[in-house]
Amino acid sequence: MHLMVAALTILGAIFGFAAAWWWHKASKVTAIPSWVEARLPEPVDVDQQHDGWMVGVLNAAKEQARLNAIAAGLTALAVALNAAAGLIATLC
C-alpha cells in the first residue's frame, strides 16, 4: 500500500507541475495585430489599426483560454491523485 500511496503522490506532483507550466505558458501569450499575423504593412487608417488590434486581443484571449483549460484539467487530475493517495493512506 505504501508504494501505491507514494506512486499516486508522485504522479499528483508531476501533473501539478505540468499544470503550473501550462498556466505559465498561458500568461505569456501576447496580442499580435491582425496585419502582423497576415504579414501586411500597418494600416494608415486608425479604424483599421484599431480593428487589427481588437482581432489580435481576441485571438490572444482565445489562446489563453485554450491553455488555461489544459492547465485546469491537469490540476483536477493532480488533486484527484493526491486525494486518492490521502484516502488510501488514511484507510490502510
Gaussian input, Z-matrix of N, CA and C with variables (Angstrom, degrees):
# hf/3-21g

backbone

0 1
 N
 C     1     B1
 C     2     B2     1     A1
 N     3     B3     2     A2     1     D1
 C     4     B4     3     A3     2     D2
 C     5     B5     4     A4     3     D3
 N     6     B6     5     A5     4     D4
 C     7     B7     6     A6     5     D5
 C     8     B8     7     A7     6     D6
 N     9     B9     8     A8     7     D7
 C    10    B10     9     A9     8     D8
 C    11    B11    10    A10     9     D9
 N    12    B12    11    A11    10    D10
 C    13    B13    12    A12    11    D11
 C    14    B14    13    A13    12    D12
 N    15    B15    14    A14    13    D13
 C    16    B16    15    A15    14    D14
 C    17    B17    16    A16    15    D15
 N    18    B18    17    A17    16    D16
 C    19    B19    18    A18    17    D17
 C    20    B20    19    A19    18    D18
 N    21    B21    20    A20    19    D19
 C    22    B22    21    A21    20    D20
 C    23    B23    22    A22    21    D21
 N    24    B24    23    A23    22    D22
 C    25    B25    24    A24    23    D23
 C    26    B26    25    A25    24    D24
 N    27    B27    26    A26    25    D25
 C    28    B28    27    A27    26    D26
 C    29    B29    28    A28    27    D27
 N    30    B30    29    A29    28    D28
 C    31    B31    30    A30    29    D29
 C    32    B32    31    A31    30    D30
 N    33    B33    32    A32    31    D31
 C    34    B34    33    A33    32    D32
 C    35    B35    34    A34    33    D33
 N    36    B36    35    A35    34    D34
 C    37    B37    36    A36    35    D35
 C    38    B38    37    A37    36    D36
 N    39    B39    38    A38    37    D37
 C    40    B40    39    A39    38    D38
 C    41    B41    40    A40    39    D39
 N    42    B42    41    A41    40    D40
 C    43    B43    42    A42    41    D41
 C    44    B44    43    A43    42    D42
 N    45    B45    44    A44    43    D43
 C    46    B46    45    A45    44    D44
 C    47    B47    46    A46    45    D45
 N    48    B48    47    A47    46    D46
 C    49    B49    48    A48    47    D47
 C    50    B50    49    A49    48    D48
 N    51    B51    50    A50    49    D49
 C    52    B52    51    A51    50    D50
 C    53    B53    52    A52    51    D51
 N    54    B54    53    A53    52    D52
 C    55    B55    54    A54    53    D53
 C    56    B56    55    A55    54    D54
 N    57    B57    56    A56    55    D55
 C    58    B58    57    A57    56    D56
 C    59    B59    58    A58    57    D57
 N    60    B60    59    A59    58    D58
 C    61    B61    60    A60    59    D59
 C    62    B62    61    A61    60    D60
 N    63    B63    62    A62    61    D61
 C    64    B64    63    A63    62    D62
 C    65    B65    64    A64    63    D63
 N    66    B66    65    A65    64    D64
 C    67    B67    66    A66    65    D65
 C    68    B68    67    A67    66    D66
 N    69    B69    68    A68    67    D67
 C    70    B70    69    A69    68    D68
 C    71    B71    70    A70    69    D69
 N    72    B72    71    A71    70    D70
 C    73    B73    72    A72    71    D71
 C    74    B74    73    A73    72    D72
 N    75    B75    74    A74    73    D73
 C    76    B76    75    A75    74    D74
 C    77    B77    76    A76    75    D75
 N    78    B78    77    A77    76    D76
 C    79    B79    78    A78    77    D77
 C    80    B80    79    A79    78    D78
 N    81    B81    80    A80    79    D79
 C    82    B82    81    A81    80    D80
 C    83    B83    82    A82    81    D81
 N    84    B84    83    A83    82    D82
 C    85    B85    84    A84    83    D83
 C    86    B86    85    A85    84    D84
 N    87    B87    86    A86    85    D85
 C    88    B88    87    A87    86    D86
 C    89    B89    88    A88    87    D87
 N    90    B90    89    A89    88    D88
 C    91    B91    90    A90    89    D89
 C    92    B92    91    A91    90    D90
 N    93    B93    92    A92    91    D91
 C    94    B94    93    A93    92    D92
 C    95    B95    94    A94    93    D93
 N    96    B96    95    A95    94    D94
 C    97    B97    96    A96    95    D95
 C    98    B98    97    A97    96    D96
 N    99    B99    98    A98    97    D97
 C   100   B100    99    A99    98    D98
 C   101   B101   100   A100    99    D99
 N   102   B102   101   A101   100   D100
 C   103   B103   102   A102   101   D101
 C   104   B104   103   A103   102   D102
 N   105   B105   104   A104   103   D103
 C   106   B106   105   A105   104   D104
 C   107   B107   106   A106   105   D105
 N   108   B108   107   A107   106   D106
 C   109   B109   108   A108   107   D107
 C   110   B110   109   A109   108   D108
 N   111   B111   110   A110   109   D109
 C   112   B112   111   A111   110   D110
 C   113   B113   112   A112   111   D111
 N   114   B114   113   A113   112   D112
 C   115   B115   114   A114   113   D113
 C   116   B116   115   A115   114   D114
 N   117   B117   116   A116   115   D115
 C   118   B118   117   A117   116   D116
 C   119   B119   118   A118   117   D117
 N   120   B120   119   A119   118   D118
 C   121   B121   120   A120   119   D119
 C   122   B122   121   A121   120   D120
 N   123   B123   122   A122   121   D121
 C   124   B124   123   A123   122   D122
 C   125   B125   124   A124   123   D123
 N   126   B126   125   A125   124   D124
 C   127   B127   126   A126   125   D125
 C   128   B128   127   A127   126   D126
 N   129   B129   128   A128   127   D127
 C   130   B130   129   A129   128   D128
 C   131   B131   130   A130   129   D129
 N   132   B132   131   A131   130   D130
 C   133   B133   132   A132   131   D131
 C   134   B134   133   A133   132   D132
 N   135   B135   134   A134   133   D133
 C   136   B136   135   A135   134   D134
 C   137   B137   136   A136   135   D135
 N   138   B138   137   A137   136   D136
 C   139   B139   138   A138   137   D137
 C   140   B140   139   A139   138   D138
 N   141   B141   140   A140   139   D139
 C   142   B142   141   A141   140   D140
 C   143   B143   142   A142   141   D141
 N   144   B144   143   A143   142   D142
 C   145   B145   144   A144   143   D143
 C   146   B146   145   A145   144   D144
 N   147   B147   146   A146   145   D145
 C   148   B148   147   A147   146   D146
 C   149   B149   148   A148   147   D147
 N   150   B150   149   A149   148   D148
 C   151   B151   150   A150   149   D149
 C   152   B152   151   A151   150   D150
 N   153   B153   152   A152   151   D151
 C   154   B154   153   A153   152   D152
 C   155   B155   154   A154   153   D153
 N   156   B156   155   A155   154   D154
 C   157   B157   156   A156   155   D155
 C   158   B158   157   A157   156   D156
 N   159   B159   158   A158   157   D157
 C   160   B160   159   A159   158   D158
 C   161   B161   160   A160   159   D159
 N   162   B162   161   A161   160   D160
 C   163   B163   162   A162   161   D161
 C   164   B164   163   A163   162   D162
 N   165   B165   164   A164   163   D163
 C   166   B166   165   A165   164   D164
 C   167   B167   166   A166   165   D165
 N   168   B168   167   A167   166   D166
 C   169   B169   168   A168   167   D167
 C   170   B170   169   A169   168   D168
 N   171   B171   170   A170   169   D169
 C   172   B172   171   A171   170   D170
 C   173   B173   172   A172   171   D171
 N   174   B174   173   A173   172   D172
 C   175   B175   174   A174   173   D173
 C   176   B176   175   A175   174   D174
 N   177   B177   176   A176   175   D175
 C   178   B178   177   A177   176   D176
 C   179   B179   178   A178   177   D177
 N   180   B180   179   A179   178   D178
 C   181   B181   180   A180   179   D179
 C   182   B182   181   A181   180   D180
 N   183   B183   182   A182   181   D181
 C   184   B184   183   A183   182   D182
 C   185   B185   184   A184   183   D183
 N   186   B186   185   A185   184   D184
 C   187   B187   186   A186   185   D185
 C   188   B188   187   A187   186   D186
 N   189   B189   188   A188   187   D187
 C   190   B190   189   A189   188   D188
 C   191   B191   190   A190   189   D189
 N   192   B192   191   A191   190   D190
 C   193   B193   192   A192   191   D191
 C   194   B194   193   A193   192   D192
 N   195   B195   194   A194   193   D193
 C   196   B196   195   A195   194   D194
 C   197   B197   196   A196   195   D195
 N   198   B198   197   A197   196   D196
 C   199   B199   198   A198   197   D197
 C   200   B200   199   A199   198   D198
 N   201   B201   200   A200   199   D199
 C   202   B202   201   A201   200   D200
 C   203   B203   202   A202   201   D201
 N   204   B204   203   A203   202   D202
 C   205   B205   204   A204   203   D203
 C   206   B206   205   A205   204   D204
 N   207   B207   206   A206   205   D205
 C   208   B208   207   A207   206   D206
 C   209   B209   208   A208   207   D207
 N   210   B210   209   A209   208   D208
 C   211   B211   210   A210   209   D209
 C   212   B212   211   A211   210   D210
 N   213   B213   212   A212   211   D211
 C   214   B214   213   A213   212   D212
 C   215   B215   214   A214   213   D213
 N   216   B216   215   A215   214   D214
 C   217   B217   216   A216   215   D215
 C   218   B218   217   A217   216   D216
 N   219   B219   218   A218   217   D217
 C   220   B220   219   A219   218   D218
 C   221   B221   220   A220   219   D219
 N   222   B222   221   A221   220   D220
 C   223   B223   222   A222   221   D221
 C   224   B224   223   A223   222   D222
 N   225   B225   224   A224   223   D223
 C   226   B226   225   A225   224   D224
 C   227   B227   226   A226   225   D225
 N   228   B228   227   A227   226   D226
 C   229   B229   228   A228   227   D227
 C   230   B230   229   A229   228   D228
 N   231   B231   230   A230   229   D229
 C   232   B232   231   A231   230   D230
 C   233   B233   232   A232   231   D231
 N   234   B234   233   A233   232   D232
 C   235   B235   234   A234   233   D233
 C   236   B236   235   A235   234   D234
 N   237   B237   236   A236   235   D235
 C   238   B238   237   A237   236   D236
 C   239   B239   238   A238   237   D237
 N   240   B240   239   A239   238   D238
 C   241   B241   240   A240   239   D239
 C   242   B242   241   A241   240   D240
 N   243   B243   242   A242   241   D241
 C   244   B244   243   A243   242   D242
 C   245   B245   244   A244   243   D243
 N   246   B246   245   A245   244   D244
 C   247   B247   246   A246   245   D245
 C   248   B248   247   A247   246   D246
 N   249   B249   248   A248   247   D247
 C   250   B250   249   A249   248   D248
 C   251   B251   250   A250   249   D249
 N   252   B252   251   A251   250   D250
 C   253   B253   252   A252   251   D251
 C   254   B254   253   A253   252   D252
 N   255   B255   254   A254   253   D253
 C   256   B256   255   A255   254   D254
 C   257   B257   256   A256   255   D255
 N   258   B258   257   A257   256   D256
 C   259   B259   258   A258   257   D257
 C   260   B260   259   A259   258   D258
 N   261   B261   260   A260   259   D259
 C   262   B262   261   A261   260   D260
 C   263   B263   262   A262   261   D261
 N   264   B264   263   A263   262   D262
 C   265   B265   264   A264   263   D263
 C   266   B266   265   A265   264   D264
 N   267   B267   266   A266   265   D265
 C   268   B268   267   A267   266   D266
 C   269   B269   268   A268   267   D267
 N   270   B270   269   A269   268   D268
 C   271   B271   270   A270   269   D269
 C   272   B272   271   A271   270   D270
 N   273   B273   272   A272   271   D271
 C   274   B274   273   A273   272   D272
 C   275   B275   274   A274   273   D273

   B1=1.4393
   B2=1.5303
   B3=1.3220
   B4=1.4642
   B5=1.5252
   B6=1.3258
   B7=1.4624
   B8=1.5244
   B9=1.3341
   B10=1.4685
   B11=1.5329
   B12=1.3188
   B13=1.4654
   B14=1.5248
   B15=1.3172
   B16=1.4647
   B17=1.5251
   B18=1.3175
   B19=1.4560
   B20=1.5276
   B21=1.3211
   B22=1.4592
   B23=1.5299
   B24=1.3159
   B25=1.4591
   B26=1.5275
   B27=1.3193
   B28=1.4667
   B29=1.5257
   B30=1.3335
   B31=1.4642
   B32=1.5270
   B33=1.3208
   B34=1.4617
   B35=1.5154
   B36=1.3320
   B37=1.4687
   B38=1.5261
   B39=1.3196
   B40=1.4702
   B41=1.5215
   B42=1.3423
   B43=1.4552
   B44=1.5267
   B45=1.3284
   B46=1.4642
   B47=1.5163
   B48=1.3288
   B49=1.4636
   B50=1.5255
   B51=1.3283
   B52=1.4661
   B53=1.5263
   B54=1.3241
   B55=1.4664
   B56=1.5227
   B57=1.3173
   B58=1.4659
   B59=1.5229
   B60=1.3310
   B61=1.4681
   B62=1.5223
   B63=1.3444
   B64=1.4679
   B65=1.5224
   B66=1.3401
   B67=1.4632
   B68=1.5204
   B69=1.3199
   B70=1.4653
   B71=1.5271
   B72=1.3318
   B73=1.4574
   B74=1.5331
   B75=1.3262
   B76=1.4691
   B77=1.5260
   B78=1.3194
   B79=1.4662
   B80=1.5239
   B81=1.3153
   B82=1.4639
   B83=1.5293
   B84=1.3289
   B85=1.4709
   B86=1.5291
   B87=1.3137
   B88=1.4610
   B89=1.5217
   B90=1.3096
   B91=1.4694
   B92=1.5295
   B93=1.3109
   B94=1.4694
   B95=1.5206
   B96=1.3335
   B97=1.4649
   B98=1.5234
   B99=1.3252
   B100=1.4604
   B101=1.5232
   B102=1.3108
   B103=1.4613
   B104=1.5259
   B105=1.3170
   B106=1.4699
   B107=1.5228
   B108=1.3483
   B109=1.4715
   B110=1.5251
   B111=1.3517
   B112=1.4712
   B113=1.5289
   B114=1.3268
   B115=1.4736
   B116=1.5325
   B117=1.3213
   B118=1.4560
   B119=1.5246
   B120=1.3198
   B121=1.4688
   B122=1.5253
   B123=1.3153
   B124=1.4624
   B125=1.5244
   B126=1.3339
   B127=1.4611
   B128=1.5298
   B129=1.3101
   B130=1.4618
   B131=1.5212
   B132=1.3131
   B133=1.4605
   B134=1.5265
   B135=1.3372
   B136=1.4657
   B137=1.5330
   B138=1.3105
   B139=1.4730
   B140=1.5248
   B141=1.3181
   B142=1.4622
   B143=1.5304
   B144=1.3340
   B145=1.4671
   B146=1.5282
   B147=1.3338
   B148=1.4604
   B149=1.5266
   B150=1.3312
   B151=1.4656
   B152=1.5260
   B153=1.3355
   B154=1.4616
   B155=1.5151
   B156=1.3396
   B157=1.4596
   B158=1.5300
   B159=1.3256
   B160=1.4654
   B161=1.5310
   B162=1.3178
   B163=1.4709
   B164=1.5270
   B165=1.3273
   B166=1.4617
   B167=1.5225
   B168=1.3196
   B169=1.4693
   B170=1.5274
   B171=1.3312
   B172=1.4691
   B173=1.5299
   B174=1.3147
   B175=1.4687
   B176=1.5264
   B177=1.3333
   B178=1.4689
   B179=1.5268
   B180=1.3289
   B181=1.4719
   B182=1.5286
   B183=1.3267
   B184=1.4648
   B185=1.5265
   B186=1.3301
   B187=1.4732
   B188=1.5264
   B189=1.3364
   B190=1.4663
   B191=1.5225
   B192=1.3224
   B193=1.4660
   B194=1.5259
   B195=1.3286
   B196=1.4643
   B197=1.5278
   B198=1.3271
   B199=1.4639
   B200=1.5267
   B201=1.3297
   B202=1.4605
   B203=1.5227
   B204=1.3325
   B205=1.4696
   B206=1.5314
   B207=1.3095
   B208=1.4730
   B209=1.5235
   B210=1.3160
   B211=1.4698
   B212=1.5265
   B213=1.3127
   B214=1.4624
   B215=1.5274
   B216=1.3281
   B217=1.4626
   B218=1.5215
   B219=1.3289
   B220=1.4626
   B221=1.5262
   B222=1.3213
   B223=1.4666
   B224=1.5255
   B225=1.3204
   B226=1.4676
   B227=1.5217
   B228=1.3277
   B229=1.4568
   B230=1.5282
   B231=1.3317
   B232=1.4702
   B233=1.5262
   B234=1.3195
   B235=1.4653
   B236=1.5268
   B237=1.3255
   B238=1.4648
   B239=1.5279
   B240=1.3274
   B241=1.4700
   B242=1.5262
   B243=1.3319
   B244=1.4598
   B245=1.5158
   B246=1.3340
   B247=1.4701
   B248=1.5211
   B249=1.3255
   B250=1.4646
   B251=1.5252
   B252=1.3117
   B253=1.4616
   B254=1.5178
   B255=1.3284
   B256=1.4638
   B257=1.5216
   B258=1.3157
   B259=1.4645
   B260=1.5331
   B261=1.3230
   B262=1.4695
   B263=1.5307
   B264=1.3422
   B265=1.4775
   B266=1.5231
   B267=1.3189
   B268=1.4592
   B269=1.5242
   B270=1.3185
   B271=1.4673
   B272=1.5343
   B273=1.3060
   B274=1.4680
   B275=1.4981
   A1=112.03
   A2=115.91
   A3=118.83
   A4=111.26
   A5=115.85
   A6=119.46
   A7=110.75
   A8=116.72
   A9=120.00
   A10=110.84
   A11=116.64
   A12=120.41
   A13=109.86
   A14=116.54
   A15=120.28
   A16=110.64
   A17=117.33
   A18=120.82
   A19=111.08
   A20=117.12
   A21=120.63
   A22=111.30
   A23=116.79
   A24=121.22
   A25=110.89
   A26=116.65
   A27=120.55
   A28=110.58
   A29=116.83
   A30=119.86
   A31=111.16
   A32=116.57
   A33=120.60
   A34=111.82
   A35=115.66
   A36=119.55
   A37=111.08
   A38=117.10
   A39=121.00
   A40=110.33
   A41=116.88
   A42=119.65
   A43=111.36
   A44=117.45
   A45=120.73
   A46=111.89
   A47=116.50
   A48=119.77
   A49=111.25
   A50=116.75
   A51=119.71
   A52=110.20
   A53=117.61
   A54=121.11
   A55=110.68
   A56=116.74
   A57=120.18
   A58=110.72
   A59=116.80
   A60=120.26
   A61=110.56
   A62=117.33
   A63=120.18
   A64=111.18
   A65=118.33
   A66=120.09
   A67=110.52
   A68=116.62
   A69=119.94
   A70=110.12
   A71=116.98
   A72=121.31
   A73=110.82
   A74=117.11
   A75=120.81
   A76=111.19
   A77=116.70
   A78=119.87
   A79=112.53
   A80=117.50
   A81=121.54
   A82=113.62
   A83=117.67
   A84=120.63
   A85=108.75
   A86=116.51
   A87=120.96
   A88=110.21
   A89=114.91
   A90=120.90
   A91=108.56
   A92=115.12
   A93=121.89
   A94=107.03
   A95=117.82
   A96=119.03
   A97=111.70
   A98=115.26
   A99=120.26
   A100=112.87
   A101=118.04
   A102=118.38
   A103=111.71
   A104=117.47
   A105=120.46
   A106=109.36
   A107=116.17
   A108=120.59
   A109=111.16
   A110=115.91
   A111=120.82
   A112=112.24
   A113=116.18
   A114=122.26
   A115=111.89
   A116=114.46
   A117=121.86
   A118=109.06
   A119=117.74
   A120=118.91
   A121=110.56
   A122=115.34
   A123=119.91
   A124=109.83
   A125=116.90
   A126=118.70
   A127=111.20
   A128=115.01
   A129=120.64
   A130=109.93
   A131=116.24
   A132=121.72
   A133=110.09
   A134=115.89
   A135=121.09
   A136=111.38
   A137=117.42
   A138=119.91
   A139=111.18
   A140=117.48
   A141=120.19
   A142=111.05
   A143=116.60
   A144=119.34
   A145=110.04
   A146=114.72
   A147=120.07
   A148=111.02
   A149=115.91
   A150=120.03
   A151=111.57
   A152=116.38
   A153=120.51
   A154=112.25
   A155=115.94
   A156=119.60
   A157=111.16
   A158=117.03
   A159=119.59
   A160=110.98
   A161=116.06
   A162=120.02
   A163=109.38
   A164=116.93
   A165=120.77
   A166=112.68
   A167=116.13
   A168=120.24
   A169=110.54
   A170=116.45
   A171=119.52
   A172=111.59
   A173=117.05
   A174=119.68
   A175=111.25
   A176=116.83
   A177=120.22
   A178=110.67
   A179=116.47
   A180=119.88
   A181=110.91
   A182=116.40
   A183=120.64
   A184=110.85
   A185=116.53
   A186=120.84
   A187=110.82
   A188=117.05
   A189=119.91
   A190=110.70
   A191=117.00
   A192=120.64
   A193=110.85
   A194=116.81
   A195=120.61
   A196=110.77
   A197=116.39
   A198=120.68
   A199=111.40
   A200=117.31
   A201=120.91
   A202=111.61
   A203=117.09
   A204=120.18
   A205=110.43
   A206=116.70
   A207=120.24
   A208=109.71
   A209=116.44
   A210=120.91
   A211=111.13
   A212=117.09
   A213=120.22
   A214=111.29
   A215=116.89
   A216=120.11
   A217=112.06
   A218=116.25
   A219=120.21
   A220=111.26
   A221=116.99
   A222=120.48
   A223=110.60
   A224=116.78
   A225=120.13
   A226=110.86
   A227=115.73
   A228=119.83
   A229=111.34
   A230=116.61
   A231=120.58
   A232=111.17
   A233=116.29
   A234=120.27
   A235=110.52
   A236=116.71
   A237=119.89
   A238=111.57
   A239=116.58
   A240=119.70
   A241=111.57
   A242=116.55
   A243=118.76
   A244=111.90
   A245=117.88
   A246=119.86
   A247=110.74
   A248=115.92
   A249=119.45
   A250=110.58
   A251=116.87
   A252=120.07
   A253=110.67
   A254=116.95
   A255=120.22
   A256=112.47
   A257=115.90
   A258=120.14
   A259=110.79
   A260=115.99
   A261=120.22
   A262=110.56
   A263=116.30
   A264=119.27
   A265=110.91
   A266=117.66
   A267=121.27
   A268=111.83
   A269=116.63
   A270=120.27
   A271=113.34
   A272=117.78
   A273=119.72
   A274=113.09
   D1=-37.99
   D2=-178.78
   D3=-62.46
   D4=-34.89
   D5=178.30
   D6=-66.22
   D7=-39.31
   D8=178.88
   D9=-66.67
   D10=-41.21
   D11=178.20
   D12=-62.70
   D13=-43.40
   D14=179.29
   D15=-64.36
   D16=-42.92
   D17=-179.75
   D18=-63.67
   D19=-44.85
   D20=178.97
   D21=-63.69
   D22=-39.41
   D23=179.06
   D24=-65.52
   D25=-43.69
   D26=179.11
   D27=-65.23
   D28=-43.80
   D29=177.20
   D30=-61.58
   D31=-40.90
   D32=177.12
   D33=-59.94
   D34=-41.82
   D35=178.52
   D36=-66.00
   D37=-41.53
   D38=179.55
   D39=-61.17
   D40=-47.55
   D41=179.50
   D42=-67.26
   D43=-32.89
   D44=176.43
   D45=-64.75
   D46=-43.76
   D47=177.59
   D48=-67.65
   D49=-36.00
   D50=176.70
   D51=-63.53
   D52=-40.72
   D53=177.52
   D54=-62.50
   D55=-41.72
   D56=178.49
   D57=-61.76
   D58=-38.94
   D59=178.89
   D60=-64.23
   D61=-43.04
   D62=179.26
   D63=-66.08
   D64=-36.94
   D65=177.19
   D66=-67.98
   D67=-38.16
   D68=175.54
   D69=-61.96
   D70=-43.86
   D71=178.60
   D72=-61.60
   D73=-39.80
   D74=178.18
   D75=-63.91
   D76=-33.70
   D77=-178.50
   D78=-73.39
   D79=-15.03
   D80=-178.22
   D81=-95.42
   D82=-0.97
   D83=179.38
   D84=-68.91
   D85=133.19
   D86=179.64
   D87=-118.53
   D88=155.65
   D89=177.82
   D90=-81.44
   D91=130.39
   D92=177.77
   D93=-121.37
   D94=123.44
   D95=-178.61
   D96=-59.76
   D97=151.10
   D98=-174.69
   D99=-61.48
   D100=-31.76
   D101=-179.30
   D102=-70.07
   D103=-27.74
   D104=175.53
   D105=-71.67
   D106=-44.00
   D107=177.58
   D108=-57.58
   D109=-38.77
   D110=-177.97
   D111=-86.31
   D112=0.67
   D113=-178.66
   D114=56.77
   D115=46.61
   D116=177.66
   D117=-113.20
   D118=159.26
   D119=175.50
   D120=-67.92
   D121=154.92
   D122=178.75
   D123=-62.79
   D124=131.94
   D125=-179.62
   D126=-65.38
   D127=149.15
   D128=177.83
   D129=-81.29
   D130=-34.17
   D131=-178.78
   D132=-69.26
   D133=128.85
   D134=-177.05
   D135=-64.27
   D136=-37.73
   D137=178.81
   D138=-64.14
   D139=-38.79
   D140=177.80
   D141=-68.84
   D142=-35.54
   D143=175.45
   D144=-62.87
   D145=-46.20
   D146=179.17
   D147=-59.21
   D148=-46.79
   D149=179.15
   D150=-60.96
   D151=-40.81
   D152=178.79
   D153=-62.07
   D154=-40.15
   D155=177.66
   D156=-69.25
   D157=-38.36
   D158=178.97
   D159=-62.71
   D160=-42.27
   D161=176.65
   D162=-61.35
   D163=-42.48
   D164=179.26
   D165=-62.88
   D166=-42.05
   D167=179.12
   D168=-65.73
   D169=-42.85
   D170=179.23
   D171=-65.21
   D172=-40.22
   D173=177.11
   D174=-64.40
   D175=-39.90
   D176=177.98
   D177=-64.37
   D178=-41.99
   D179=179.03
   D180=-63.31
   D181=-39.22
   D182=178.34
   D183=-63.03
   D184=-43.31
   D185=178.75
   D186=-66.46
   D187=-41.17
   D188=177.68
   D189=-62.06
   D190=-40.83
   D191=178.74
   D192=-62.83
   D193=-40.94
   D194=179.20
   D195=-62.74
   D196=-45.82
   D197=-179.60
   D198=-67.79
   D199=-38.95
   D200=177.66
   D201=-64.38
   D202=-34.94
   D203=178.41
   D204=-64.93
   D205=-40.06
   D206=176.34
   D207=-62.65
   D208=-46.11
   D209=-179.35
   D210=-62.38
   D211=-40.34
   D212=179.71
   D213=-64.91
   D214=-40.60
   D215=177.16
   D216=-63.07
   D217=-42.02
   D218=178.23
   D219=-66.28
   D220=-36.85
   D221=177.33
   D222=-64.94
   D223=-42.50
   D224=178.02
   D225=-60.56
   D226=-41.75
   D227=178.33
   D228=-64.70
   D229=-41.44
   D230=178.64
   D231=-62.36
   D232=-42.54
   D233=179.26
   D234=-65.11
   D235=-42.82
   D236=179.81
   D237=-62.62
   D238=-42.87
   D239=179.45
   D240=-64.38
   D241=-43.11
   D242=179.78
   D243=-71.23
   D244=-32.32
   D245=174.82
   D246=-65.80
   D247=-41.36
   D248=177.47
   D249=-62.92
   D250=-41.62
   D251=178.79
   D252=-62.36
   D253=-42.66
   D254=178.98
   D255=-66.41
   D256=-38.82
   D257=179.59
   D258=-66.53
   D259=-44.93
   D260=178.83
   D261=-63.12
   D262=-42.62
   D263=-179.81
   D264=-64.46
   D265=-35.29
   D266=-179.05
   D267=-73.92
   D268=-39.81
   D269=-175.27
   D270=-81.79
   D271=-22.17
   D272=-175.37
   D273=-106.55

